[in-house]
């Protein structure tokens, strides 16, 4: 069973920074897509940033210029650097990964890491 383990969440004041980390239980290179999603109370889960095709990235408009997604094959981790955090960024952040295997599509989710932003 493939697992994704997030870390790095916490409480930060508005304007501060956090870096989230996602470590999969298999090589990160097996995934054809990886992304960060978030879900705030009462809201649907939304895409924050992702690797769509190879190294191509996509960001939600609300985080462009503030968040940066990255991936380190040597460390086998994906990161989300979050700068200039706003109270509206508060949510549970989830790591997502997708791969194909034996003609089947697989989707994986982490357990989530909570980000709280105080105003």
C-alpha positions as CSV (number, residue, x, y, z in Angstrom):
1,X,0.0,0.0,0.0
2,X,1.5,3.3,-1.1
3,X,1.5,5.9,1.6
4,X,2.0,9.7,1.5
5,X,3.2,11.3,4.7
6,X,2.8,15.1,5.0
7,X,4.6,17.2,7.6
8,X,5.4,20.9,8.2
9,X,2.0,22.3,9.1
10,X,1.4,24.4,12.1
11,X,0.4,27.8,13.5
12,X,1.9,30.9,11.9
13,X,1.1,34.6,11.9
14,X,-0.2,36.3,8.8
15,X,2.7,37.3,6.6
16,X,4.7,34.3,7.8
17,X,6.0,31.3,6.0
18,X,5.8,27.5,6.3
19,X,7.2,24.7,4.2
20,X,5.2,21.5,3.8
21,X,6.8,18.2,2.9
22,X,5.3,15.1,1.4
23,X,7.2,11.9,1.5
24,X,5.9,8.8,-0.4
25,X,6.6,5.3,0.6
26,X,7.8,4.5,-2.9
27,X,10.1,6.3,-5.3
28,X,8.7,9.7,-6.2
29,X,9.7,9.0,-9.8
30,X,6.9,6.4,-10.1
31,X,4.3,9.1,-10.0
32,X,3.3,10.9,-13.2
33,X,1.5,13.6,-11.3
34,X,1.8,15.1,-7.8
35,X,0.0,18.0,-6.2
36,X,-1.0,19.8,-3.0
37,X,-4.7,20.3,-2.2
38,X,-6.3,22.0,0.7
39,X,-9.6,21.9,2.4
40,X,-10.9,24.6,4.8
41,X,-14.0,23.9,7.0
42,X,-17.2,24.1,5.0
43,X,-15.3,24.2,1.7
44,X,-14.6,21.7,-0.9
45,X,-11.1,20.4,-1.4
46,X,-9.2,22.5,-3.9
47,X,-6.1,22.3,-5.9
48,X,-3.3,24.5,-4.5
49,X,-0.4,23.6,-6.7
50,X,0.7,20.6,-8.8
51,X,3.1,19.0,-11.2
52,X,0.9,18.3,-14.2
53,X,3.2,16.9,-16.8
54,X,6.8,16.3,-15.9
55,X,8.2,19.5,-14.4
56,X,5.3,21.7,-15.6
57,X,3.5,23.3,-12.6
58,X,0.1,24.7,-12.0
59,X,-1.0,27.0,-9.3
60,X,-4.4,28.3,-7.9
61,X,-4.8,32.0,-8.7
62,X,-5.1,32.7,-5.0
63,X,-1.5,31.5,-4.3
64,X,0.4,32.5,-7.4
65,X,3.5,34.5,-6.4
66,X,3.3,33.3,-2.8
67,X,3.5,29.5,-2.9
68,X,6.1,27.4,-4.7
69,X,5.9,23.7,-5.3
70,X,9.0,21.7,-5.7
71,X,10.2,18.1,-5.9
72,X,13.5,16.6,-4.9
73,X,14.1,13.1,-6.3
74,X,17.2,12.6,-4.2
75,X,15.3,13.3,-1.0
76,X,12.2,11.6,-2.4
77,X,10.0,14.4,-1.3
78,X,7.7,17.0,-2.6
79,X,7.5,20.4,-1.0
80,X,5.2,23.4,-0.8
81,X,6.9,26.6,0.2
82,X,4.2,29.0,1.5
83,X,5.2,32.6,1.9
84,X,3.1,35.7,2.8
85,X,0.5,33.5,4.4
86,X,-3.0,34.9,4.8
87,X,-5.8,33.9,7.2
88,X,-7.7,32.5,4.2
89,X,-4.8,30.1,3.6
90,X,-5.7,28.2,6.8
91,X,-6.8,24.7,5.9
92,X,-5.8,21.1,6.0
93,X,-3.3,20.5,3.3
94,X,-3.2,17.2,1.5
95,X,-0.5,15.6,-0.6
96,X,-1.8,13.9,-3.7
97,X,-0.1,11.5,-6.2
98,X,-1.1,9.6,-9.2
99,X,0.5,6.8,-11.1
100,X,-0.3,4.2,-13.8
101,X,0.4,0.5,-13.2
102,X,-0.6,-2.6,-15.2
103,X,-3.1,-0.6,-17.1
104,X,-4.7,0.8,-14.0
105,X,-4.9,4.3,-12.6
106,X,-4.0,4.8,-9.0
107,X,-4.7,7.9,-6.9
108,X,-3.1,8.4,-3.5
109,X,-3.8,10.9,-0.7
110,X,-1.9,11.7,2.5
111,X,-3.6,12.1,5.8
112,X,-3.3,15.9,5.7
113,X,-1.4,18.5,7.7
114,X,-3.1,21.5,9.3
115,X,-2.1,25.0,8.6
116,X,-3.5,27.7,10.9
117,X,-2.8,31.4,10.1
118,X,-3.5,34.0,12.8
119,X,-4.4,37.5,11.8
